[in-house]
Amino acid sequence: MPRPTPQSDALFERALAVTPGGVNSPVRAFNAVGGTPRFIESAQGAWLTDADGNEYVDLICSWGPMLLGHAHPEVEAAVREAVARGTSYGTPTRPEVELAEEIVARAPVERVRFVSSGTEATMSAIRLARGFTGRDVVVKFAGCYHGHVDSLLASAGSGVATFALPGTPGVPASSTELTLVLPYNDRAAVEAAFAEYGDRIACLITEAAPGNMGVVPPEEGFNRFLAETCRTHGALFVSDEVMTGFRASKLGQWGLDGAHEGWRPDLMTFGKVMGGGFPAAAFGGRAEVMHHLAPEGPVYQAGTLSGNPIATTAGLTTLGLATDEVYDHLTKTGDVIKTAVSDALSDAGVAHCVQATGTMFSVFLTEGPVRDFDDAQRTDVAAYAAFFHAMLDHGVHLPPSAYEAWFLSAAHDDRAVQTVLDALPAAARAAAAAQETHA
Ligand SMILES: Cc1ncc(COP(=O)(O)O)c(C=O)c1O
């Protein structure tokens, strides 16, 4: 049964009167699934409580950051102490040094620079790659999202090696005319692009494992192939770990497919988990490249709140608590949920595939495997909307879009998991019914 949501409905009305679409980031608006977004009043552990007092198991986890669950007592205590010391000074501070040391210890980067969002991280990494190489062209993959950087909001041109078109009104053609958009997991397309433009390519940027078209793991050796192709042509390999970093595994995606293979990215971007639920992100890489950043080098980059002491304290505390046990828990819990989703959808006769990289996974309502954005777009969005609303009615808040990863936390305990398992059969039947209606 749908839960009454008069307070959320009223807040949404007010929000619509003052904010475009009533939200501060588009996917929150439920446009992809219909209905009114829930306005969340508080969150604890694995649970969200909305303005009407309804409780939901949270499978969004703020789109990744809440690795430890909401309001973790140690993160909360560290943040409270930090706030009492003042919230921003515009001078260097201890926590930013300590968080940088922690990231350098875990990830294959020698220097990091903090920023406030993943968008800033990828934008800055690209500027640095262009400044370092003295080249202009950027290669990305269709379906990979790197934030709302103008040059990366691009749609593929008409052929594999033709320059991109603006992906949204407001981005001038001049911002995307140096971007090449290729199909993911497609080595031949990468080879063709580098064969034609190799000496003009500043960098190739890729999600370390795409999570923004649903989870599409890189095929065996794909990241290594990208790193080597970049090296051959004097371009930089930028691995965007904003979503996967400290999430897919303790060492991010690089820990899953790079750490053992002997390659490393030239530049990496981070966000989400490393900010512990606060606005913090970073880009980092080889010292030789990072030396080109101001004030050491000529490439300008800056930020009033960059390395903010509250955000870096939250991130540092979170990473300190992100132990092997946390990732083991996410793996085990994820396995239980993935199996149950798949069983429920099979029982209801709904074609699907569940894809994962490390502890990150997503559910496509289409036959698999999903290798790239074209495959992902076969997912049945109407069936997902029905599935989503049935889960919501049973107290489980999934991402309100068929193309997103489902996120768990260390706080997803037996009660939370059981709530998800109990909700699945009816949701799978709702998806099947939606498919019958539009068949
Ligand atoms: C892989 C990736 N890169 C960059 C970004 C942009 O980060 P932000 O939303 O903090 O600007 C995101 C956001 O979801 C992301 O998933």
The ligand as an SDF file (V2000), in Angstrom:
LIG
                    3D

 16 16  0  0  0  0  0  0  0  0999 V2000
   32.1060    8.9360  -11.8000 C   0  0  0  0  0  0  0  0  0  0  0  0
   31.6500   10.3120  -11.4110 C   0  0  0  0  0  0  0  0  0  0  0  0
   32.4320   11.3590  -11.6910 N   0  0  0  0  0  0  0  0  0  0  0  0
   32.0690   12.6040  -11.3600 C   0  0  0  0  0  0  0  0  0  0  0  0
   30.8770   12.8500  -10.7230 C   0  0  0  0  0  0  0  0  0  0  0  0
   30.4830   14.2370  -10.3780 C   0  0  0  0  0  0  0  0  0  0  0  0
   30.5320   14.4150   -8.9890 O   0  0  0  0  0  0  0  0  0  0  0  0
   29.6890   15.5930   -8.3060 P   0  0  0  0  0  0  0  0  0  0  0  0
   28.2510   15.2070   -8.3940 O   0  0  0  0  0  0  0  0  0  0  0  0
   30.2180   15.6210   -6.9040 O   0  0  0  0  0  0  0  0  0  0  0  0
   30.0070   16.8530   -9.0590 O   0  0  0  0  0  0  0  0  0  0  0  0
   30.0350   11.7830  -10.4010 C   0  0  0  0  0  0  0  0  0  0  0  0
   28.7510   12.0070   -9.7340 C   0  0  0  0  0  0  0  0  0  0  0  0
   27.9200   11.1490   -9.6020 O   0  0  0  0  0  0  0  0  0  0  0  0
   30.4380   10.4740  -10.7510 C   0  0  0  0  0  0  0  0  0  0  0  0
   29.6730    9.4100  -10.4750 O   0  0  0  0  0  0  0  0  0  0  0  0
  1  2  1  0
  2  3  1  0
  2 15  2  0
  3  4  2  0
  4  5  1  0
  5  6  1  0
  5 12  2  0
  6  7  1  0
  7  8  1  0
  8  9  2  0
  8 10  1  0
  8 11  1  0
 12 13  1  0
 12 15  1  0
 13 14  2  0
 15 16  1  0
M  END
$$$$
